[in-house]
Amino acid sequence: MSAGGAFGGNRGSRPVPPEKGVFPLDHLHECDPEKKDYLSCLKSSGHKSEKCRPLSKKYLECRMAKNLMAKQDMGELGFGRQTEMEASGEKNNGRTDT
């Protein structure tokens, strides 16, 4: 007889925390509104993610606030000041107003 659990798992072994880049699923649906807004934006924009960057940022911020992923600076996740301005259309096309 085997000492393992169902499907060959070890009974009584302690779970190992996920590695960086792997985060728990949102079982309690705490960030569902943000996720649905982002997915809806992707669908309506023909899956052009650059148009939905603000919603993507909002979703990641929700996950961090609810401890569903490690807290990180948004700049490390690709949301630097320059890319935010370009995504929101505030880019001035290289002109300087005087």
Secondary structure, 3 states (H helix, E strand, C coil): CCCECHHHCECCCCCCCCCCCCCCCCCCCCCHHHHHHHHHHHHHCCCCHHHHHHHHHHHHHHHHHCCCCCCCCHHHHCCCHHHHHHHHCCCCCCCCCC
